[in-house]
Amino acid sequence: MAHEDPTDSQIREIANTWIRLSDGCHLAARIWMPADAEEHPVPAVLEYLPYRKSDWTATRDETHHRWFAARGYAGIRVDIRGTGDSEGIITDEYPASEQQDGCEVLAWLAEQPWCDGNVGMIGISWGGFNGLQIAAHKPPELKAVVTICSTDDRYADDVHYMGGCVLGAEMMPWSATMLALNARPPDPAVVGERWREMWRERLAKTPAFVDEWLAHQHRDAYWEHGSINEDYQAIAAPVLAVGGWNDPYRNAIPRMLEGLPGVAKGLIGPWAHTYPHIGQPGPAIGFLEECLRWWDQYLKGIDRGVEQDPALRAFMVEDHLSGDEHDEVHGRWIVEEDWPSPGIAASELVLDGDRTLRPTAVAPTPVQLATPQHTGVAAGSWCAFGKHSDFPLDQRADDGRSLSFDSDPLEEPLEILGYPELRLRVTSDQPVALLAARLVDVAPDGSATLVTRGLLNLTHRDSHEHPAPLEPGQPFDVRLSLSAIGYRFAPGHRIRIGLSNTYWPWAWPSPQAGVLHVDTGDDARLMLPRRPREATPIAPPFGEPNRAPAKTAWPTDPPSSARRFVVEPERGRHTIEHTSEPLGAKRVTHNHEIPLDERIDKATTFTIQADDPLSAEALSHWTIQQQRGDWAVRVDAESTMRADAERFHLAHRVTAWEGSSCVSDEAWSTTIPRDLA
């Protein structure tokens, strides 16, 4: 279906309007709609985020929602309570108030004269989360959801914990990100003279989220809230679940396809944490057209063939990548008419004591696993945005630090689609230990590409709700699920599984540097979800990437970033530095007479000594400056995280300036007992 780019005469934009909630709080909204929508009401598409409609996501919002408006929809972008230009305080991710506010926003939209009463929700990451969470409340106005890079399980598949391991690479750094973003003031050009009062209240009351996250180290009621896998049956609205093999939230898509009771379709490409029409690594697709099919089907009642789509459309990766070769991924689109797919069956490989993977059972032999603390420095970012510095490096260095098992060279291609699983019998000499597993593709030249991986805090071997300490010297069985993947191993390549009991900085180290003993043979098996090669592939069913032209000058893609490794051999100290290229002199017109200039600098550093798990340290620092004419503000925010054998130690500081005057300088620290972590 071809469409021309929208013109100003076709689109009516409301740069800001206020949505009054039942408790008197006002949320700020930006709206695009067909110019004649009040005479001919249209369905609405809501995106509900904390990332500031007036600057941070201004251009991206515009390219999406103007595109929808030109095709007969009203696009609405709302700042969550306590963020951007909205009133109030944000207290955490996904609190009950956020979901209730969202339901009220839906009701408000349906009552507007330009809306016909039918509303859909779209969003990536946070907006993908709350689309699902709000759908579970069954608001009558919500008729369909497009959720991108989101999860159904806030404990097992989010930025806080992975397999019960504290996510050192994300938990504190993500909290530091939100601490900095939430410390910015609302826009005086939108909220008027009260901006200073609102800003001071935010600075005084907005918490560092990590303090609460780390206080809940097991899967309890705190994490069950907002996890839709607690009751999939609560969601009646049709759901299009979208993600990428390089995005950490991809695991939720197959689960939702299996668990949701109504119409649910899945789409997984090669992308990182980004929208598919600007997807990196490529190929990007005409994703907004896919959304339009969804909206037409469920908001307008036009049959666009959505319900005849296969359950899952996925990109089968056929690349062997290493280093920075991640601009474009080679492969092909495949379909699975049903999920779980009846054509996918487990293919077993046995871990042998001679460090090989064999198709048949071998005599059991115990092997020792005690890896240096910096194993994992080649892991790349947990949440990749598609930049070269995000991706894993060649795995040979981490393979050399790990306990690795290789297959013989493959005689024919092997394709997998789903969750690989490792089944082991393990003995620990410590009451708390972790296990990391990496599935690796080894080329004939020896280069090693990371395919997928998994983590498990071994005290969580039976339950995330009720973990139990390990009994030193007593063997126990482990089932470790690796993240879902669609991947083709080429003939002549070897399959490698690499095991380690450290994985820094992804997994915060166990309190003691322990030793695991792994039984090989019958009790050590790698289960691969083998997909028959003869299964019917399809030609790419997507159009070219498209979006509306932006009227504001603000980047739609994440900033460039750099990754640097520093090794101090005399101290056995290893440091990973992630820095952004300074984002400066970016000008947003956004219907204001004087454009906004903003500059952002950020850096996150992970440090550890090879022989000392208690040396682990993570530090994140942000500086954000904004200026419009004579108005100028600056925020500095910093968080650090360390641990001893009994406690985690967190420290935060936020300093804010108006012009050259410091208006707030708050520092605080938190100590949280380790609870089998």
C-alpha positions as CSV (number, residue, x, y, z in Angstrom):
1,M,0.0,0.0,0.0
2,A,1.7,3.2,-1.2
3,H,1.4,6.5,0.6
4,E,2.8,9.9,0.1
5,D,4.7,11.7,2.9
6,P,2.3,13.9,4.9
7,T,2.1,17.7,4.2
8,D,1.4,20.3,6.8
9,S,-2.0,20.9,5.4
10,Q,-2.9,17.3,6.0
11,I,-1.8,17.1,9.6
12,R,-2.9,19.1,12.6
13,E,-0.3,19.1,15.4
14,I,-1.0,20.1,19.0
15,A,2.5,20.7,20.5
16,N,1.2,20.4,24.1
17,T,-2.1,19.7,25.7
18,W,-2.9,18.7,29.3
19,I,-4.7,15.5,30.4
20,R,-6.2,16.0,33.8
21,L,-6.3,12.8,35.9
22,S,-8.7,12.0,38.7
23,D,-6.3,13.0,41.4
24,G,-5.7,16.4,39.8
25,C,-2.3,15.6,38.3
26,H,-1.8,16.9,34.7
27,L,0.0,14.8,32.1
28,A,1.6,16.5,29.1
29,A,0.7,15.2,25.6
30,R,1.8,16.0,22.1
31,I,-0.8,15.1,19.4
32,W,-0.8,14.6,15.6
33,M,-4.0,14.0,13.7
34,P,-5.6,14.3,10.3
35,A,-6.6,17.9,9.7
36,D,-10.3,17.0,9.5
37,A,-10.4,14.6,12.4
38,E,-12.9,16.7,14.4
39,E,-15.3,16.4,11.5
40,H,-14.4,12.8,10.8
41,P,-13.1,11.2,14.0
42,V,-10.4,8.6,13.8
43,P,-8.8,5.9,16.0
44,A,-5.9,6.9,18.3
45,V,-2.5,5.4,18.8
46,L,-0.9,6.1,22.2
47,E,2.8,6.0,23.1
48,Y,3.3,6.5,26.9
49,L,6.9,7.1,28.0
50,P,9.1,8.8,30.6
51,Y,11.6,10.0,28.0
52,R,10.5,13.6,27.4
53,K,8.3,14.4,24.4
54,S,9.7,18.0,24.2
55,D,13.3,17.1,23.5
56,W,14.7,13.5,24.1
57,T,12.3,11.6,21.8
58,A,10.9,14.6,19.9
59,T,12.0,13.7,16.4
60,R,11.4,9.9,16.8
61,D,7.9,10.7,18.0
62,E,7.3,12.9,15.1
63,T,8.5,10.5,12.4
64,H,6.2,7.8,13.8
65,H,3.0,9.7,14.7
66,R,2.9,12.1,11.8
67,W,3.2,9.0,9.6
68,F,0.2,7.4,11.3
69,A,-1.7,10.7,11.2
70,A,-1.3,10.9,7.4
71,R,-2.9,7.5,7.2
72,G,-6.0,8.2,9.2
73,Y,-5.0,7.9,12.8
74,A,-4.3,10.3,15.7
75,G,-0.9,9.8,17.2
76,I,-0.5,10.7,20.9
77,R,2.8,10.9,22.9
78,V,2.3,11.3,26.6
79,D,5.0,12.0,29.3
80,I,4.5,9.7,32.3
81,R,3.8,11.3,35.7
82,G,6.9,13.0,37.0
83,T,8.8,13.1,33.7
84,G,9.2,15.5,30.9
85,D,6.6,18.2,31.1
86,S,4.1,16.2,33.2
87,E,3.4,17.0,36.9
88,G,4.1,14.7,39.8
89,I,7.0,12.5,40.8
90,I,8.1,9.2,39.2
91,T,8.9,6.8,42.0
92,D,10.0,3.6,40.1
93,E,9.5,1.7,36.9
94,Y,6.0,0.5,36.2
95,P,4.3,1.4,39.5
96,A,0.5,0.8,39.9
97,S,-0.1,4.6,39.5
98,E,1.5,4.5,36.1
99,Q,-0.8,1.8,34.9
100,Q,-3.9,3.5,36.4
101,D,-2.8,6.8,34.9
102,G,-2.5,5.0,31.5
103,C,-6.0,3.7,31.8
104,E,-7.3,7.2,32.5
105,V,-5.4,8.5,29.5
106,L,-7.1,5.9,27.3
107,A,-10.5,6.9,28.6
108,W,-9.6,10.6,27.9
109,L,-8.6,9.9,24.4
110,A,-11.7,8.0,23.6
111,E,-13.8,10.9,24.7
112,Q,-12.1,13.5,22.5
113,P,-14.2,14.8,19.6
114,W,-11.5,13.8,17.1
115,C,-11.3,10.2,18.3
116,D,-13.9,7.5,17.3
117,G,-13.4,5.7,20.6
118,N,-10.9,3.0,19.5
119,V,-7.3,3.2,20.8
120,G,-4.2,1.2,20.3
121,M,-0.9,1.3,22.2
122,I,2.6,1.2,20.7
123,G,6.0,1.4,22.3
124,I,9.5,0.2,22.5
125,S,11.1,-0.9,25.8
126,W,9.3,1.1,28.6
127,G,6.4,1.8,26.3
128,G,6.3,-1.8,25.2
129,F,6.2,-2.9,28.8
130,N,3.4,-0.6,29.9
131,G,1.3,-1.4,26.7
132,L,1.2,-5.0,27.9
133,Q,0.7,-4.0,31.6
134,I,-2.2,-1.7,30.8
135,A,-3.8,-4.3,28.5
136,A,-3.9,-6.6,31.5
137,H,-6.4,-4.2,33.1
138,K,-8.7,-4.7,30.2
139,P,-9.6,-1.0,29.5
140,P,-12.5,-1.0,27.1
141,E,-10.9,1.6,24.8
142,L,-7.8,-0.5,24.2
143,K,-8.3,-2.6,21.1
144,A,-4.8,-3.6,20.1
145,V,-1.1,-3.5,21.2
146,V,2.2,-3.3,19.3
147,T,4.9,-4.1,21.9
148,I,8.6,-3.8,20.8
149,C,11.6,-5.0,22.8
150,S,9.7,-5.6,26.0
151,T,9.2,-8.4,28.5
152,D,6.5,-10.5,30.2
153,D,8.7,-11.1,33.3
154,R,10.2,-8.2,35.2
155,Y,12.4,-10.4,37.4
156,A,13.8,-13.0,35.0
157,D,14.0,-10.9,31.8
158,D,14.8,-7.3,32.6
159,V,17.7,-5.0,33.5
160,H,17.9,-6.1,37.1
161,Y,18.5,-9.9,37.3
162,M,19.3,-12.7,34.8
163,G,19.0,-16.3,36.0
164,G,18.9,-14.9,39.6
165,C,22.3,-13.2,39.0
166,V,22.6,-9.5,39.7
167,L,23.1,-7.8,36.4
168,G,26.2,-5.8,37.1
169,A,26.2,-4.5,33.5
170,E,22.8,-2.9,33.7
171,M,21.1,-2.7,37.1
172,M,23.0,0.2,38.5
173,P,24.0,1.8,35.2
174,W,20.3,1.9,34.1
175,S,19.3,3.3,37.4
176,A,22.0,6.0,37.0
177,T,20.6,6.8,33.5
178,M,17.1,7.3,34.9
179,L,18.4,9.3,37.9
180,A,20.1,11.7,35.4
181,L,17.2,11.9,33.0
182,N,14.6,12.4,35.7
183,A,16.7,15.2,37.3
184,R,16.2,17.5,34.3
185,P,13.6,20.2,34.6
186,P,10.4,20.4,32.6
187,D,10.5,22.8,29.7
188,P,9.7,26.4,30.7
189,A,8.3,27.0,27.2
190,V,5.6,24.4,28.0
191,V,4.9,24.6,31.7
192,G,5.6,28.3,32.2
193,E,6.9,30.0,35.3
194,R,6.2,27.0,37.6
195,W,9.0,25.0,36.0
196,R,11.4,25.9,38.8
197,E,9.1,24.7,41.5
198,M,8.4,21.5,39.6
199,W,12.2,21.0,39.1
200,R,13.1,21.5,42.7
201,E,10.4,19.0,43.8
202,R,11.8,16.4,41.4
203,L,15.3,16.9,42.6
204,A,14.2,16.5,46.2
205,K,11.9,13.5,45.8
206,T,12.9,11.4,42.8
207,P,14.7,8.3,44.1
208,A,17.5,6.2,42.6
209,F,15.6,3.1,41.5
210,V,18.4,0.7,42.1
211,D,18.0,1.0,45.9
212,E,14.6,-0.6,45.6
213,W,15.6,-3.2,42.9
214,L,18.5,-4.5,45.0
215,A,16.3,-4.8,48.0
216,H,14.3,-7.5,46.2
217,Q,16.9,-10.1,45.2
218,H,14.4,-12.9,44.8
219,R,11.3,-13.1,42.6
220,D,8.6,-11.8,45.1
221,A,5.4,-9.7,44.9
222,Y,7.4,-6.6,43.9
223,W,8.5,-8.3,40.6
224,E,5.2,-10.1,40.1
225,H,3.5,-6.7,39.8
226,G,3.7,-5.8,36.1
227,S,4.9,-9.2,35.0
228,I,2.1,-10.3,32.6
229,N,3.2,-13.9,32.7
230,E,1.6,-14.1,36.1
231,D,-1.7,-14.2,34.3
232,Y,-1.6,-14.2,30.5
233,Q,-5.3,-14.7,30.4
234,A,-5.8,-11.2,31.6
235,I,-4.9,-9.8,28.2
236,A,-7.7,-9.9,25.7
237,A,-6.4,-7.3,23.2
238,P,-4.5,-8.6,20.1
239,V,-0.7,-8.3,20.6
240,L,2.0,-7.9,17.9
241,A,5.2,-8.8,19.8
242,V,8.4,-7.5,18.1
243,G,12.1,-7.8,18.9
244,G,15.5,-8.7,17.6
245,W,18.1,-11.4,18.2
246,N,20.5,-8.7,19.4
247,D,18.0,-7.3,21.9
248,P,18.0,-8.7,25.4
249,Y,14.2,-8.9,25.6
250,R,13.7,-11.4,22.8
251,N,13.0,-14.3,25.1
252,A,9.6,-13.0,25.9
253,I,8.2,-13.2,22.4
254,P,8.0,-17.1,22.1
255,R,6.6,-17.2,25.6
256,M,3.9,-14.7,24.8
257,L,3.0,-16.5,21.6
258,E,2.5,-19.6,23.6
259,G,0.8,-18.0,26.6
260,L,-1.5,-15.2,25.4
261,P,-5.1,-16.4,24.9
262,G,-6.1,-14.2,22.0
263,V,-4.5,-13.1,18.8
264,A,-0.7,-12.9,19.2
265,K,1.9,-12.7,16.4
266,G,5.6,-12.5,16.7
267,L,8.3,-10.8,14.6
268,I,12.0,-11.2,15.4
269,G,14.7,-9.6,13.2
270,P,18.4,-9.3,13.5
271,W,18.1,-6.0,15.3
272,A,19.3,-4.7,18.6
273,H,17.2,-2.5,21.0
274,T,15.6,-0.3,18.3
275,Y,12.6,0.0,16.1
276,P,12.8,-2.3,13.1
277,H,12.4,0.5,10.5
278,I,15.6,2.0,11.8
279,G,16.9,-1.4,12.9
280,Q,20.6,-1.9,13.5
281,P,22.2,-4.2,12.6
282,G,20.3,-4.4,9.4
283,P,18.4,-5.3,7.4
284,A,15.8,-2.8,8.5
285,I,12.2,-3.3,7.3
286,G,9.1,-1.3,6.5
287,F,7.8,-1.7,10.0
288,L,5.4,1.1,10.2
289,E,3.4,-0.6,7.3
290,E,3.2,-3.7,9.6
291,C,1.8,-1.5,12.4
292,L,-0.6,0.1,9.9
293,R,-1.9,-3.4,9.0
294,W,-2.4,-4.1,12.7
295,W,-4.2,-0.8,13.4
296,D,-6.4,-1.1,10.3
297,Q,-7.4,-4.7,11.3
298,Y,-8.2,-4.0,14.9
299,L,-9.0,-0.2,15.2
300,K,-10.9,0.2,11.9
301,G,-12.2,-3.3,11.2
302,I,-10.5,-3.5,7.8
303,D,-9.3,-7.0,7.0
304,R,-5.6,-6.7,6.2
305,G,-4.9,-10.4,6.5
306,V,-3.3,-10.1,9.9
307,E,-5.0,-13.1,11.4
308,Q,-3.7,-15.3,8.5
309,D,-0.1,-14.3,9.3
310,P,2.1,-17.1,10.7
311,A,2.5,-17.2,14.4
312,L,6.2,-16.2,14.1
313,R,8.2,-14.5,11.4
314,A,11.9,-14.6,12.2
315,F,15.2,-13.8,10.7
316,M,17.5,-16.9,10.5
317,V,21.0,-15.5,11.0
318,E,23.5,-17.0,8.5
319,D,26.5,-14.9,9.4
320,H,29.7,-15.6,11.2
321,L,30.6,-12.3,12.7
322,S,33.4,-11.1,14.8
323,G,34.8,-7.8,16.0
324,D,32.9,-4.8,14.7
325,E,31.3,-6.5,11.6
326,H,27.7,-5.7,12.6
327,D,26.3,-3.2,10.1
328,E,24.3,-5.8,8.2
329,V,23.5,-9.4,9.0
330,H,23.2,-12.0,6.4
331,G,20.3,-14.5,6.5
332,R,16.8,-15.1,5.4
333,W,13.3,-14.7,6.8
334,I,11.5,-17.8,7.9
335,V,8.0,-18.5,9.2
336,E,6.5,-20.8,11.8
337,E,2.8,-21.2,11.3
338,D,2.4,-22.3,14.9
339,W,4.3,-21.8,18.1
340,P,5.6,-23.9,19.7
341,S,6.6,-25.3,16.3
342,P,5.9,-29.0,15.9
343,G,8.9,-29.2,13.4
344,I,11.5,-28.2,16.0
345,A,13.0,-31.0,18.0
346,A,15.9,-31.2,20.6
347,S,19.2,-32.3,19.2
348,E,21.5,-33.6,21.9
349,L,25.3,-33.2,22.3
350,V,27.1,-34.8,25.2
351,L,30.0,-32.9,27.0
352,D,33.0,-35.3,27.1
353,G,35.8,-35.1,29.6
354,D,38.3,-34.6,26.8
355,R,36.6,-31.2,26.1
356,T,34.6,-32.3,23.1
357,L,30.9,-32.3,22.2
358,R,29.8,-35.7,21.0
359,P,26.5,-37.0,19.6
360,T,26.5,-40.1,21.9
361,A,27.1,-40.8,25.6
362,V,30.5,-41.1,27.0
363,A,32.0,-42.3,30.3
364,P,31.5,-39.7,33.1
365,T,34.6,-37.7,34.1
366,P,34.5,-34.8,36.6
367,V,36.2,-31.6,35.4
368,Q,37.1,-28.5,37.4
369,L,35.7,-25.0,36.7
370,A,37.4,-22.0,38.3
371,T,37.6,-19.0,36.0
372,P,39.3,-15.7,36.6
373,Q,37.1,-12.8,37.6
374,H,37.4,-10.9,34.4
375,T,36.0,-13.7,32.3
376,G,33.3,-12.0,30.3
377,V,35.0,-8.8,29.3
378,A,34.4,-9.8,25.7
379,A,30.7,-10.0,26.3
380,G,29.6,-6.7,24.9
381,S,26.7,-4.7,26.2
382,W,23.7,-6.4,27.8
383,C,21.4,-4.0,26.1
384,A,22.8,-3.3,22.7
385,F,21.5,-0.3,20.6
386,G,23.2,-1.4,17.4
387,K,26.4,0.5,17.7
388,H,29.7,-1.3,17.0
389,S,30.9,-0.8,20.6
390,D,27.8,-2.7,21.9
391,F,28.5,-6.0,20.4
392,P,30.5,-9.0,21.7
393,L,34.1,-9.4,20.6
394,D,35.7,-12.5,19.1
395,Q,35.1,-15.0,21.9
396,R,38.6,-16.7,21.8
397,A,39.9,-14.8,24.8
398,D,36.9,-15.7,27.0
399,D,37.0,-19.2,25.6
400,G,40.5,-19.5,26.8
401,R,39.5,-18.5,30.3
402,S,36.6,-20.9,30.3
403,L,35.9,-24.6,30.3
404,S,35.2,-25.1,26.6
405,F,33.8,-28.1,24.7
406,D,34.0,-28.3,20.8
407,S,32.1,-30.5,18.4
408,D,33.7,-32.0,15.3
409,P,33.4,-29.9,12.2
410,L,29.8,-30.0,10.9
411,E,29.3,-32.0,7.7
412,E,26.1,-30.2,6.9
413,P,24.3,-27.0,8.0
414,L,22.6,-27.0,11.4
415,E,19.8,-24.5,12.1
416,I,18.4,-23.8,15.5
417,L,15.4,-21.8,16.5
418,G,14.4,-21.4,20.1
419,Y,16.0,-21.8,23.5
420,P,19.2,-24.0,23.8
421,E,19.4,-25.7,27.1
422,L,22.3,-27.1,29.2
423,R,21.8,-30.0,31.6
424,L,24.6,-30.6,34.0
425,R,25.4,-32.2,37.4
426,V,27.6,-29.9,39.4
427,T,29.3,-29.7,42.8
428,S,30.3,-26.5,44.5
429,D,32.8,-25.8,47.2
430,Q,30.9,-22.6,48.2
431,P,27.3,-22.0,49.3
432,V,26.8,-19.3,46.7
433,A,28.0,-19.7,43.1
434,L,27.0,-18.9,39.5
435,L,27.3,-20.6,36.2
436,A,27.6,-18.9,32.8
437,A,27.2,-20.7,29.5
438,R,28.0,-19.4,26.0
439,L,27.1,-21.0,22.7
440,V,29.8,-20.2,20.2
441,D,30.3,-20.7,16.4
442,V,33.9,-21.5,15.6
443,A,35.0,-21.0,12.0
444,P,37.7,-23.0,10.3
445,D,40.1,-20.1,10.8
446,G,39.5,-20.3,14.6
447,S,37.5,-17.1,14.9
448,A,34.7,-17.5,17.4
449,T,31.3,-15.8,17.2
450,L,29.0,-15.6,20.2
451,V,25.6,-17.1,19.2
452,T,23.7,-16.9,22.6
453,R,24.3,-17.3,26.3
454,G,22.7,-17.8,29.7
455,L,23.4,-17.2,33.4
456,L,22.2,-19.0,36.5
457,N,22.8,-18.1,40.1
458,L,23.1,-21.7,41.3
459,T,21.2,-21.0,44.5
460,H,18.2,-20.4,42.2
461,R,18.6,-23.8,40.6
462,D,15.1,-24.9,41.7
463,S,13.3,-21.5,42.2
464,H,13.7,-17.8,41.8
465,E,11.1,-17.3,44.5
466,H,12.7,-19.6,47.1
467,P,16.5,-20.0,46.4
468,A,18.5,-22.2,48.7
469,P,22.3,-22.2,49.5
470,L,24.4,-24.9,48.0
471,E,25.8,-27.7,50.2
472,P,29.5,-27.8,49.5
473,G,30.6,-31.1,48.2
474,Q,27.1,-32.3,47.5
475,P,26.3,-32.7,43.7
476,F,23.1,-31.2,42.3
477,D,21.4,-31.1,38.9
478,V,21.2,-27.9,36.9
479,R,19.1,-26.9,33.8
480,L,20.3,-23.7,32.4
481,S,18.3,-22.1,29.5
482,L,20.2,-19.9,27.1
483,S,18.5,-17.0,25.4
484,A,16.4,-17.7,22.3
485,I,18.1,-17.5,19.0
486,G,17.6,-18.3,15.3
487,Y,21.0,-19.2,13.9
488,R,22.6,-21.4,11.1
489,F,25.9,-23.1,11.8
490,A,27.7,-23.6,8.4
491,P,29.4,-26.8,7.2
492,G,33.0,-27.0,8.4
493,H,32.2,-24.9,11.5
494,R,32.4,-26.3,15.1
495,I,29.8,-25.8,17.9
496,R,31.4,-24.7,21.1
497,I,29.9,-24.5,24.6
498,G,31.9,-22.4,27.0
499,L,31.3,-22.6,30.8
500,S,32.5,-20.2,33.5
501,N,31.7,-19.5,37.1
502,T,32.3,-15.8,36.5
503,Y,31.0,-13.5,33.8
504,W,31.9,-9.9,34.5
505,P,30.4,-7.3,34.2
506,W,27.1,-9.1,33.2
507,A,27.0,-11.1,36.4
508,W,28.0,-9.5,39.7
509,P,30.6,-11.9,41.1
510,S,29.7,-14.4,43.8
511,P,31.1,-13.5,47.3
512,Q,33.9,-16.1,47.2
513,A,36.0,-17.2,44.3
514,G,34.9,-20.8,44.4
515,V,35.5,-24.0,42.4
516,L,32.8,-25.9,40.6
517,H,33.2,-29.6,39.5
518,V,31.1,-30.5,36.5
519,D,30.4,-34.2,35.7
520,T,30.8,-34.9,32.0
521,G,29.2,-37.8,30.1
522,D,25.6,-38.8,30.5
523,D,24.9,-36.1,33.0
524,A,26.2,-33.3,30.8
525,R,24.1,-32.5,27.7
526,L,23.6,-29.6,25.4
527,M,20.1,-29.5,23.9
528,L,19.8,-27.6,20.7
529,P,16.3,-26.6,19.2
530,R,17.0,-28.0,15.8
531,R,14.9,-26.7,12.9
532,P,14.7,-28.8,9.8
533,R,16.6,-27.1,7.0
534,E,13.9,-28.2,4.5
535,A,11.3,-26.2,6.4
536,T,9.8,-23.7,4.0
537,P,11.5,-20.3,4.0
538,I,9.8,-17.2,2.6
539,A,11.1,-14.2,0.6
540,P,11.3,-11.0,2.6
541,P,7.7,-10.0,3.1
542,F,8.4,-6.4,4.1
543,G,8.6,-3.2,2.2
544,E,11.4,-0.6,2.4
545,P,11.9,1.2,5.7
546,N,9.9,4.4,5.9
547,R,8.9,7.1,8.3
548,A,7.6,10.7,8.1
549,P,10.1,13.5,7.6
550,A,10.8,15.3,10.8
551,K,10.2,19.0,11.3
552,T,12.5,19.1,14.4
553,A,16.3,18.8,14.3
554,W,16.9,16.0,16.8
555,P,18.6,12.7,16.3
556,T,16.4,9.6,16.0
557,D,19.2,7.1,16.6
558,P,21.3,6.5,19.8
559,P,24.5,8.4,20.2
560,S,27.8,7.0,19.0
561,S,29.7,5.3,21.7
562,A,33.2,4.0,22.4
563,R,34.5,1.0,24.4
564,R,38.0,0.9,25.8
565,F,39.8,-1.9,27.7
566,V,42.5,-1.1,30.2
567,V,44.7,-3.8,31.7
568,E,47.0,-3.2,34.6
569,P,49.1,-6.4,34.7
570,E,51.0,-5.6,37.9
571,R,47.7,-5.4,39.8
572,G,45.7,-7.9,37.8
573,R,43.2,-5.2,37.3
574,H,40.8,-5.0,34.2
575,T,38.7,-2.1,33.3
576,I,36.0,-1.6,30.6
577,E,35.1,2.0,29.8
578,H,31.9,2.8,27.9
579,T,31.6,6.5,26.8
580,S,29.4,8.4,24.5
581,E,30.5,10.9,22.0
582,P,29.4,14.2,23.5
583,L,26.0,15.1,22.1
584,G,26.2,18.9,21.6
585,A,24.6,21.8,19.8
586,K,21.5,19.8,18.9
587,R,18.7,22.2,18.2
588,V,15.0,21.4,18.7
589,T,12.6,23.9,17.3
590,H,9.4,22.1,18.4
591,N,7.2,25.1,17.8
592,H,9.3,27.4,20.1
593,E,10.6,30.7,18.8
594,I,14.1,30.0,20.3
595,P,15.5,26.5,19.7
596,L,16.8,24.3,22.5
597,D,20.4,23.4,22.7
598,E,21.4,20.3,24.7
599,R,24.7,18.7,25.5
600,I,25.0,15.2,27.0
601,D,28.2,13.4,28.2
602,K,28.0,10.0,29.8
603,A,30.5,7.4,30.9
604,T,30.2,4.0,32.6
605,T,33.2,2.1,34.0
606,F,33.5,-1.5,35.1
607,T,36.6,-2.6,37.1
608,I,37.7,-5.9,38.6
609,Q,40.8,-7.7,39.7
610,A,41.3,-11.2,38.2
611,D,41.7,-12.9,41.5
612,D,39.3,-10.9,43.8
613,P,35.5,-11.0,43.4
614,L,35.1,-8.3,46.0
615,S,37.1,-5.8,43.9
616,A,34.2,-5.4,41.5
617,E,33.1,-1.9,41.0
618,A,30.7,-0.2,38.6
619,L,30.5,3.6,38.2
620,S,28.2,5.7,36.0
621,H,28.4,9.5,35.4
622,W,26.1,11.7,33.4
623,T,26.3,15.5,32.6
624,I,23.3,17.1,30.9
625,Q,23.2,20.8,29.9
626,Q,20.2,22.6,28.3
627,Q,20.0,26.1,27.1
628,R,17.4,28.3,25.4
629,G,18.3,31.9,25.1
630,D,19.1,33.2,28.6
631,W,17.7,30.1,30.2
632,A,20.4,27.5,31.1
633,V,20.4,24.5,33.4
634,R,22.8,21.7,34.1
635,V,22.6,18.3,35.9
636,D,25.4,16.1,37.1
637,A,24.4,12.6,38.3
638,E,26.7,9.8,39.5
639,S,26.2,6.4,41.0
640,T,28.6,3.7,42.1
641,M,28.1,0.1,43.2
642,R,30.5,-2.1,45.2
643,A,30.1,-5.1,47.5
644,D,31.8,-7.0,50.3
645,A,31.0,-10.6,51.2
646,E,27.9,-9.6,53.2
647,R,26.5,-6.4,51.6
648,F,26.1,-4.3,48.5
649,H,27.1,-0.7,48.8
650,L,25.5,2.0,46.6
651,A,26.3,5.7,46.5
652,H,24.6,8.5,44.5
653,R,25.0,12.2,44.0
654,V,22.9,14.6,41.9
655,T,23.9,18.3,41.5
656,A,21.9,20.8,39.6
657,W,22.6,24.4,38.4
658,E,20.5,27.2,37.1
659,G,22.9,29.3,35.2
660,S,26.0,29.6,37.5
661,S,24.0,29.0,40.7
662,C,23.9,25.6,42.3
663,V,20.2,24.9,43.2
664,S,20.6,21.4,44.6
665,D,23.5,19.1,45.7
666,E,22.2,15.9,47.2
667,A,24.4,12.8,48.0
668,W,23.2,9.6,49.7
669,S,24.3,6.0,50.2
670,T,22.6,2.7,50.7
671,T,23.8,-0.6,52.1
672,I,21.8,-3.7,51.3
673,P,22.5,-7.2,52.6
674,R,23.4,-9.9,50.0
675,D,20.7,-12.5,50.0
676,L,22.3,-15.5,48.2
677,A,23.6,-13.1,45.5
